[in-house]
Amino acid sequence: MRLKDKILYFVVNFLLGVAWATAFLGAIYSFLAYYQESFFYSIVAFLIGALPGLAIVLLLEHFIVSQENYLELTKQTKLLEKLLEKE
């Protein structure tokens, strides 16, 4: 990630780590909870258990990409304003 604000960078990285841990732990816990009944049920539970954590990861990655896009657009705007001032 290339976020300029160091505090925001730290918070987003920390939350990404928590989200991945939630995805893994939810998947493993769900798998082990239904492993005794059926292997098919345990695979389905594995996928369902990972969904909340993966959704949070997806939202955080979207936030990162939108922040990078915003920073790039501000750079382009400054450059375009400088070009207009020259003319």
Buried (B, 14 or more C-beta within 10 A) or exposed (E): EEBEEEEBBEEBBEBBEBBBEBBEEBBEEBBEBBBEEEEEBBBBBBEEBBEEBBEBBEEBBEBBEEBBEEEEEEEEEEEEEEEEEEE
